[in-house]
């Protein structure tokens, strides 16, 4: 075997090992998460969600995986609650009332503004806006 064949073989072995290591880390990380469907690396589960009736797709997933399941929508990891009692319990806690780290809320707005703020900043801004609108008429 000449040097070019060895180089190709080494690159092939390294690529396969890297891919297997990536899959192993992803599986290990997701083993602590709620069950859910696998998706594509960049698109997640988005190609399989019906754009006209996404609620039906999510309902089918809830029947298959239970009232709490996880999936990726693009690169955003999402935990879906499909039981009314679970949703009420989750929203009663402050830990679940935050905003998702999306490009609009954290990239452009930097967490400020009425629709992007959370926690004490959101409470202060909401109080200010409510007072202003009441005084305005």
N, CA and C atoms as an extended XYZ file, in Angstrom:
411
Properties=species:S:1:pos:R:3:atomname:S:1:resname:S:1:resid:I:1 pbc="F F F"
N         0.839       -1.187        0.000 N   UNK     1
C         0.000        0.000        0.000 CA  UNK     1
C         0.875        1.238        0.000 C   UNK     1
N         0.526        2.202       -0.829 N   UNK     2
C         1.305        3.427       -0.849 CA  UNK     2
C         0.751        4.437        0.151 C   UNK     2
N         1.426        5.568        0.267 N   UNK     3
C         1.081        6.569        1.287 CA  UNK     3
C        -0.318        7.157        1.107 C   UNK     3
N        -0.781        7.366       -0.099 N   UNK     4
C        -2.102        7.965       -0.307 CA  UNK     4
C        -3.217        7.025        0.154 C   UNK     4
N        -3.050        5.742       -0.031 N   UNK     5
C        -4.049        4.778        0.447 CA  UNK     5
C        -4.105        4.746        1.966 C   UNK     5
N        -2.933        4.819        2.600 N   UNK     6
C        -2.896        4.840        4.068 CA  UNK     6
C        -3.586        6.099        4.604 C   UNK     6
N        -3.362        7.214        3.948 N   UNK     7
C        -3.981        8.473        4.377 CA  UNK     7
C        -5.497        8.382        4.285 C   UNK     7
N        -5.999        7.846        3.196 N   UNK     8
C        -7.441        7.697        3.030 CA  UNK     8
C        -7.996        6.753        4.084 C   UNK     8
N        -7.292        5.659        4.348 N   UNK     9
C        -7.736        4.687        5.347 CA  UNK     9
C        -7.771        5.305        6.740 C   UNK     9
N        -6.743        6.055        7.086 N   UNK    10
C        -6.694        6.709        8.402 CA  UNK    10
C        -7.812        7.733        8.529 C   UNK    10
N        -8.046        8.526        7.492 N   UNK    11
C        -9.135        9.511        7.529 CA  UNK    11
C       -10.492        8.831        7.646 C   UNK    11
N       -10.669        7.728        6.964 N   UNK    12
C       -11.922        6.976        7.042 CA  UNK    12
C       -12.146        6.425        8.446 C   UNK    12
N       -11.122        5.860        9.043 N   UNK    13
C       -11.236        5.312       10.398 CA  UNK    13
C       -11.522        6.427       11.403 C   UNK    13
N       -10.838        7.552       11.266 N   UNK    14
C       -11.075        8.682       12.170 CA  UNK    14
C       -12.494        9.226       12.019 C   UNK    14
N       -12.992        9.295       10.794 N   UNK    15
C       -14.355        9.779       10.557 CA  UNK    15
C       -15.390        8.855       11.188 C   UNK    15
N       -15.213        7.565       11.002 N   UNK    16
C       -16.148        6.595       11.584 CA  UNK    16
C       -16.093        6.652       13.105 C   UNK    16
N       -14.904        6.733       13.677 N   UNK    17
C       -14.777        6.824       15.137 CA  UNK    17
C       -15.414        8.101       15.662 C   UNK    17
N       -15.216        9.210       14.964 N   UNK    18
C       -15.826       10.478       15.389 CA  UNK    18
C       -17.341       10.402       15.342 C   UNK    18
N       -17.879        9.800       14.291 N   UNK    19
C       -19.322        9.656       14.172 CA  UNK    19
C       -19.879        8.776       15.276 C   UNK    19
N       -19.225        7.664       15.568 N   UNK    20
C       -19.678        6.779       16.642 CA  UNK    20
C       -19.603        7.470       17.999 C   UNK    20
N       -18.550        8.239       18.220 N   UNK    21
C       -18.417        8.984       19.472 CA  UNK    21
C       -19.513       10.033       19.608 C   UNK    21
N       -19.833       10.724       18.535 N   UNK    22
C       -20.904       11.715       18.537 CA  UNK    22
C       -22.251       11.060       18.855 C   UNK    22
N       -22.529        9.941       18.242 N   UNK    23
C       -23.776        9.220       18.508 CA  UNK    23
C       -23.820        8.753       19.957 C   UNK    23
N       -22.709        8.268       20.465 N   UNK    24
C       -22.667        7.794       21.855 CA  UNK    24
C       -22.939        8.939       22.828 C   UNK    24
N       -22.307       10.109       22.616 N   UNK    25
C       -22.540       11.265       23.496 CA  UNK    25
C       -23.990       11.737       23.424 C   UNK    25
N       -24.562       11.749       22.225 N   UNK    26
C       -25.951       12.186       22.060 CA  UNK    26
C       -26.903       11.240       22.787 C   UNK    26
N       -26.685        9.962       22.650 N   UNK    27
C       -27.538        8.975       23.333 CA  UNK    27
C       -27.382        9.069       24.847 C   UNK    27
N       -26.154        9.258       25.305 N   UNK    28
C       -25.900        9.358       26.747 CA  UNK    28
C       -26.588       10.585       27.335 C   UNK    28
N       -26.526       11.705       26.607 N   UNK    29
C       -27.150       12.934       27.078 CA  UNK    29
C       -28.672       12.809       27.069 C   UNK    29
N       -29.197       12.175       26.038 N   UNK    30
C       -30.646       12.085       25.922 CA  UNK    30
C       -31.243       10.978       26.779 C   UNK    30
N       -30.423       10.138       27.411 N   UNK    31
C       -30.973        9.066       28.243 CA  UNK    31
C       -31.635        9.613       29.506 C   UNK    31
N       -31.286       10.824       29.906 N   UNK    32
C       -31.888       11.436       31.094 CA  UNK    32
C       -33.099       12.283       30.756 C   UNK    32
N       -33.473       12.327       29.492 N   UNK    33
C       -34.570       13.174       29.034 CA  UNK    33
C       -35.820       12.342       28.805 C   UNK    33
N       -36.975       12.997       28.706 N   UNK    34
C       -38.199       12.252       28.387 CA  UNK    34
C       -38.070       11.567       27.028 C   UNK    34
N       -38.781       10.468       26.843 N   UNK    35
C       -38.696        9.768       25.554 CA  UNK    35
C       -39.275       10.626       24.439 C   UNK    35
N       -38.897       10.321       23.227 N   UNK    36
C       -39.419       11.066       22.089 CA  UNK    36
C       -38.855       10.542       20.792 C   UNK    36
N       -39.359       11.061       19.687 N   UNK    37
C       -38.893       10.589       18.386 CA  UNK    37
C       -37.504       11.123       18.050 C   UNK    37
N       -36.782       10.358       17.255 N   UNK    38
C       -35.494       10.827       16.760 CA  UNK    38
C       -35.748       11.759       15.583 C   UNK    38
N       -34.857       12.665       15.380 N   UNK    39
C       -34.984       13.574       14.254 CA  UNK    39
C       -33.695       13.633       13.469 C   UNK    39
N       -33.676       14.483       12.489 N   UNK    40
C       -32.475       14.686       11.689 CA  UNK    40
C       -31.516       15.596       12.440 C   UNK    40
N       -30.204       15.542       12.154 N   UNK    41
C       -29.226       16.323       12.921 CA  UNK    41
C       -29.499       17.818       12.983 C   UNK    41
N       -29.874       18.467       11.906 N   UNK    42
C       -30.077       19.922       11.945 CA  UNK    42
C       -31.560       20.273       11.990 C   UNK    42
N       -32.393       19.541       11.299 N   UNK    43
C       -33.818       19.842       11.203 CA  UNK    43
C       -34.640       19.293       12.354 C   UNK    43
N       -34.103       18.346       13.084 N   UNK    44
C       -34.861       17.741       14.171 CA  UNK    44
C       -36.059       16.976       13.630 C   UNK    44
N       -37.199       17.124       14.291 N   UNK    45
C       -38.418       16.419       13.893 CA  UNK    45
C       -39.296       17.269       12.970 C   UNK    45
N       -38.862       18.483       12.644 N   UNK    46
C       -39.678       19.404       11.844 CA  UNK    46
C       -40.178       18.833       10.515 C   UNK    46
N       -39.393       18.051        9.765 N   UNK    47
C       -39.926       17.551        8.492 CA  UNK    47
C       -41.148       16.642        8.636 C   UNK    47
N       -41.362       16.056        9.805 N   UNK    48
C       -42.475       15.135       10.003 CA  UNK    48
C       -43.693       15.793       10.654 C   UNK    48
N       -43.605       17.056       11.004 N   UNK    49
C       -44.747       17.764       11.587 CA  UNK    49
C       -45.593       18.327       10.447 C   UNK    49
N       -46.867       18.005       10.456 N   UNK    50
C       -47.787       18.479        9.417 CA  UNK    50
C       -47.956       19.992        9.565 C   UNK    50
N       -47.595       20.792        8.562 N   UNK    51
C       -47.674       22.250        8.706 CA  UNK    51
C       -49.102       22.786        8.790 C   UNK    51
N       -50.069       22.053        8.264 N   UNK    52
C       -51.455       22.526        8.308 CA  UNK    52
C       -52.145       22.161        9.615 C   UNK    52
N       -51.818       21.020       10.177 N   UNK    53
C       -52.424       20.581       11.438 CA  UNK    53
C       -51.342       20.012       12.356 C   UNK    53
N       -50.471       20.884       12.881 N   UNK    54
C       -49.393       20.379       13.739 CA  UNK    54
C       -49.910       19.744       15.027 C   UNK    54
N       -51.080       20.181       15.499 N   UNK    55
C       -51.625       19.624       16.732 CA  UNK    55
C       -51.933       18.134       16.582 C   UNK    55
N       -52.296       17.699       15.398 N   UNK    56
C       -52.560       16.270       15.191 CA  UNK    56
C       -51.278       15.453       15.276 C   UNK    56
N       -50.208       15.996       14.701 N   UNK    57
C       -48.921       15.305       14.786 CA  UNK    57
C       -48.481       15.199       16.240 C   UNK    57
N       -48.614       16.291       16.997 N   UNK    58
C       -48.216       16.286       18.402 CA  UNK    58
C       -49.118       15.375       19.232 C   UNK    58
N       -50.398       15.275       18.883 N   UNK    59
C       -51.313       14.364       19.586 CA  UNK    59
C       -50.934       12.908       19.334 C   UNK    59
N       -50.560       12.590       18.103 N   UNK    60
C       -50.114       11.222       17.803 CA  UNK    60
C       -48.861       10.877       18.596 C   UNK    60
N       -47.942       11.834       18.698 N   UNK    61
C       -46.730       11.604       19.484 CA  UNK    61
C       -47.062       11.406       20.960 C   UNK    61
N       -48.050       12.147       21.468 N   UNK    62
C       -48.452       11.998       22.877 CA  UNK    62
C       -49.053       10.620       23.122 C   UNK    62
N       -49.827       10.110       22.172 N   UNK    63
C       -50.374        8.754       22.332 CA  UNK    63
C       -49.261        7.707       22.337 C   UNK    63
N       -48.212        7.964       21.561 N   UNK    64
C       -47.125        6.982       21.469 CA  UNK    64
C       -46.152        7.067       22.638 C   UNK    64
N       -45.756        8.297       23.042 N   UNK    65
C       -44.705        8.467       24.044 CA  UNK    65
C       -45.226        8.851       25.425 C   UNK    65
N       -46.493        9.169       25.558 N   UNK    66
C       -47.043        9.540       26.855 CA  UNK    66
C       -47.264       11.036       26.973 C   UNK    66
N       -47.734       11.493       28.153 N   UNK    67
C       -48.086       12.903       28.320 CA  UNK    67
C       -46.890       13.857       28.349 C   UNK    67
N       -45.694       13.338       28.607 N   UNK    68
C       -44.480       14.166       28.578 CA  UNK    68
C       -43.523       13.506       27.594 C   UNK    68
N       -43.149       14.229       26.542 N   UNK    69
C       -42.173       13.702       25.603 CA  UNK    69
C       -41.303       14.837       25.097 C   UNK    69
N       -40.208       14.479       24.457 N   UNK    70
C       -39.263       15.489       23.985 CA  UNK    70
C       -39.016       15.298       22.499 C   UNK    70
N       -38.670       16.398       21.850 N   UNK    71
C       -38.291       16.357       20.447 CA  UNK    71
C       -37.505       17.610       20.126 C   UNK    71
N       -36.826       17.557       19.015 N   UNK    72
C       -36.087       18.728       18.546 CA  UNK    72
C       -36.863       19.372       17.410 C   UNK    72
N       -37.053       20.668       17.511 N   UNK    73
C       -37.664       21.450       16.441 CA  UNK    73
C       -36.552       22.330       15.895 C   UNK    73
N       -35.973       21.876       14.810 N   UNK    74
C       -34.770       22.526       14.319 CA  UNK    74
C       -33.651       22.184       15.279 C   UNK    74
N       -32.966       23.183       15.757 N   UNK    75
C       -31.900       22.939       16.731 CA  UNK    75
C       -32.372       23.201       18.156 C   UNK    75
N       -33.666       23.527       18.325 N   UNK    76
C       -34.210       23.832       19.650 CA  UNK    76
C       -34.787       22.553       20.250 C   UNK    76
N       -34.257       22.163       21.404 N   UNK    77
C       -34.780       21.001       22.108 CA  UNK    77
C       -36.063       21.410       22.820 C   UNK    77
N       -37.101       20.588       22.703 N   UNK    78
C       -38.414       20.930       23.235 CA  UNK    78
C       -38.960       19.782       24.061 C   UNK    78
N       -39.504       20.106       25.227 N   UNK    79
C       -40.243       19.138       26.029 CA  UNK    79
C       -41.711       19.514       25.901 C   UNK    79
N       -42.535       18.545       25.502 N   UNK    80
C       -43.950       18.789       25.254 CA  UNK    80
C       -44.765       18.172       26.382 C   UNK    80
N       -45.662       18.973       26.956 N   UNK    81
C       -46.618       18.498       27.959 CA  UNK    81
C       -47.979       18.440       27.281 C   UNK    81
N       -48.628       17.281       27.339 N   UNK    82
C       -49.902       17.145       26.631 CA  UNK    82
C       -51.067       16.831       27.562 C   UNK    82
N       -50.847       16.923       28.851 N   UNK    83
C       -51.905       16.666       29.816 CA  UNK    83
C       -52.232       17.968       30.541 C   UNK    83
N       -53.518       18.303       30.622 N   UNK    84
C       -53.926       19.584       31.205 CA  UNK    84
C       -53.457       19.720       32.656 C   UNK    84
N       -53.536       18.659       33.415 N   UNK    85
C       -53.117       18.706       34.815 CA  UNK    85
C       -51.613       18.985       34.929 C   UNK    85
N       -50.812       18.339       34.076 N   UNK    86
C       -49.362       18.570       34.081 CA  UNK    86
C       -49.020       19.996       33.675 C   UNK    86
N       -49.746       20.521       32.713 N   UNK    87
C       -49.495       21.895       32.266 CA  UNK    87
C       -49.787       22.883       33.381 C   UNK    87
N       -50.892       22.688       34.076 N   UNK    88
C       -51.226       23.579       35.200 CA  UNK    88
C       -50.166       23.506       36.299 C   UNK    88
N       -49.710       22.291       36.614 N   UNK    89
C       -48.677       22.142       37.638 CA  UNK    89
C       -47.374       22.813       37.214 C   UNK    89
N       -47.020       22.669       35.943 N   UNK    90
C       -45.768       23.255       35.469 CA  UNK    90
C       -45.826       24.780       35.490 C   UNK    90
N       -46.916       25.365       35.003 N   UNK    91
C       -47.001       26.823       34.953 CA  UNK    91
C       -47.225       27.450       36.325 C   UNK    91
N       -47.542       26.656       37.325 N   UNK    92
C       -47.660       27.186       38.679 CA  UNK    92
C       -46.289       27.439       39.298 C   UNK    92
N       -45.240       26.882       38.694 N   UNK    93
C       -43.885       27.046       39.219 CA  UNK    93
C       -43.139       28.091       38.391 C   UNK    93
N       -42.367       28.930       39.064 N   UNK    94
C       -41.611       29.976       38.368 CA  UNK    94
C       -40.537       29.406       37.443 C   UNK    94
N       -40.045       28.211       37.741 N   UNK    95
C       -38.982       27.622       36.919 CA  UNK    95
C       -39.437       27.352       35.493 C   UNK    95
N       -40.737       27.186       35.283 N   UNK    96
C       -41.254       26.869       33.957 CA  UNK    96
C       -41.843       28.084       33.243 C   UNK    96
N       -41.727       29.254       33.821 N   UNK    97
C       -42.360       30.423       33.220 CA  UNK    97
C       -41.400       31.267       32.394 C   UNK    97
N       -40.190       30.791       32.157 N   UNK    98
C       -39.203       31.552       31.407 CA  UNK    98
C       -39.453       31.500       29.908 C   UNK    98
N       -38.672       32.245       29.190 N   UNK    99
C       -38.765       32.296       27.736 CA  UNK    99
C       -37.732       31.348       27.132 C   UNK    99
N       -38.066       30.793       26.008 N   UNK   100
C       -37.123       29.927       25.295 CA  UNK   100
C       -35.981       30.771       24.743 C   UNK   100
N       -34.766       30.254       24.735 N   UNK   101
C       -33.630       31.037       24.217 CA  UNK   101
C       -33.614       31.065       22.697 C   UNK   101
N       -34.552       31.794       22.136 N   UNK   102
C       -34.656       31.902       20.687 CA  UNK   102
C       -33.879       33.112       20.194 C   UNK   102
N       -33.676       33.193       18.894 N   UNK   103
C       -32.924       34.302       18.321 CA  UNK   103
C       -33.599       35.645       18.598 C   UNK   103
N       -34.941       35.689       18.524 N   UNK   104
C       -35.651       36.945       18.769 CA  UNK   104
C       -35.493       37.392       20.215 C   UNK   104
N       -35.731       36.483       21.166 N   UNK   105
C       -35.746       36.882       22.569 CA  UNK   105
C       -34.355       37.121       23.142 C   UNK   105
N       -33.387       36.341       22.736 N   UNK   106
C       -32.055       36.478       23.325 CA  UNK   106
C       -31.010       37.010       22.357 C   UNK   106
N       -31.225       36.826       21.068 N   UNK   107
C       -30.264       37.308       20.087 CA  UNK   107
C       -30.452       38.776       19.776 C   UNK   107
N       -31.654       39.151       19.384 N   UNK   108
C       -31.925       40.531       18.987 CA  UNK   108
C       -32.238       41.405       20.197 C   UNK   108
N       -33.179       40.949       21.018 N   UNK   109
C       -33.678       41.781       22.117 CA  UNK   109
C       -32.821       41.691       23.387 C   UNK   109
N       -31.905       40.756       23.447 N   UNK   110
C       -31.017       40.569       24.608 CA  UNK   110
C       -31.782       40.355       25.911 C   UNK   110
N       -33.007       39.794       25.823 N   UNK   111
C       -33.788       39.509       27.022 CA  UNK   111
C       -34.586       40.687       27.550 C   UNK   111
N       -34.581       41.828       26.840 N   UNK   112
C       -35.331       43.002       27.277 CA  UNK   112
C       -36.596       43.147       26.451 C   UNK   112
N       -37.494       43.979       26.921 N   UNK   113
C       -38.761       44.187       26.228 CA  UNK   113
C       -39.852       43.346       26.878 C   UNK   113
N       -41.079       43.757       26.699 N   UNK   114
C       -42.191       43.105       27.383 CA  UNK   114
C       -42.366       41.643       26.978 C   UNK   114
N       -42.164       41.321       25.716 N   UNK   115
C       -42.362       39.931       25.297 CA  UNK   115
C       -41.113       39.081       25.459 C   UNK   115
N       -39.965       39.702       25.698 N   UNK   116
C       -38.719       38.948       25.799 CA  UNK   116
C       -38.211       38.818       27.233 C   UNK   116
N       -38.631       39.704       28.122 N   UNK   117
C       -38.126       39.700       29.489 CA  UNK   117
C       -38.734       38.549       30.281 C   UNK   117
N       -38.069       38.203       31.371 N   UNK   118
C       -38.588       37.177       32.265 CA  UNK   118
C       -38.159       37.496       33.695 C   UNK   118
N       -38.799       36.865       34.647 N   UNK   119
C       -38.454       37.057       36.054 CA  UNK   119
C       -38.842       38.432       36.567 C   UNK   119
N       -37.976       38.992       37.405 N   UNK   120
C       -38.243       40.290       38.031 CA  UNK   120
C       -38.298       41.417       37.006 C   UNK   120
N       -37.456       41.347       35.990 N   UNK   121
C       -37.490       42.368       34.937 CA  UNK   121
C       -38.852       42.386       34.250 C   UNK   121
N       -39.404       41.210       33.963 N   UNK   122
C       -40.721       41.119       33.329 CA  UNK   122
C       -41.796       41.684       34.250 C   UNK   122
N       -41.731       41.369       35.543 N   UNK   123
C       -42.727       41.880       36.493 CA  UNK   123
C       -42.682       43.400       36.563 C   UNK   123
N       -41.476       43.971       36.612 N   UNK   124
C       -41.333       45.429       36.660 CA  UNK   124
C       -41.873       46.084       35.387 C   UNK   124
N       -41.540       45.511       34.237 N   UNK   125
C       -42.005       46.092       32.979 CA  UNK   125
C       -43.518       45.934       32.824 C   UNK   125
N       -44.059       44.821       33.261 N   UNK   126
C       -45.505       44.607       33.180 CA  UNK   126
C       -46.238       45.612       34.071 C   UNK   126
N       -45.713       45.835       35.269 N   UNK   127
C       -46.325       46.796       36.190 CA  UNK   127
C       -46.280       48.211       35.597 C   UNK   127
N       -45.144       48.586       35.009 N   UNK   128
C       -45.008       49.898       34.388 CA  UNK   128
C       -46.006       50.069       33.248 C   UNK   128
N       -46.092       49.083       32.362 N   UNK   129
C       -46.993       49.176       31.210 CA  UNK   129
C       -48.446       49.214       31.671 C   UNK   129
N       -48.804       48.389       32.647 N   UNK   130
C       -50.185       48.380       33.156 CA  UNK   130
C       -50.552       49.722       33.762 C   UNK   130
N       -49.655       50.289       34.566 N   UNK   131
C       -49.902       51.595       35.170 CA  UNK   131
C       -50.021       52.681       34.100 C   UNK   131
N       -49.130       52.650       33.124 N   UNK   132
C       -49.159       53.632       32.063 CA  UNK   132
C       -50.471       53.552       31.265 C   UNK   132
N       -50.886       52.347       30.930 N   UNK   133
C       -52.121       52.195       30.153 CA  UNK   133
C       -53.362       52.589       30.962 C   UNK   133
N       -53.362       52.310       32.265 N   UNK   134
C       -54.499       52.733       33.105 CA  UNK   134
C       -54.579       54.250       33.178 C   UNK   134
N       -53.434       54.901       33.334 N   UNK   135
C       -53.393       56.370       33.413 CA  UNK   135
C       -53.699       57.017       32.062 C   UNK   135
N       -53.365       56.328       31.006 N   UNK   136
C       -53.576       56.842       29.665 CA  UNK   136
C       -55.067       56.821       29.293 C   UNK   136
N       -55.802       55.922       29.879 N   UNK   137
C       -57.243       55.927       29.636 CA  UNK   137
C       -57.721       54.616       29.137 C   UNK   137
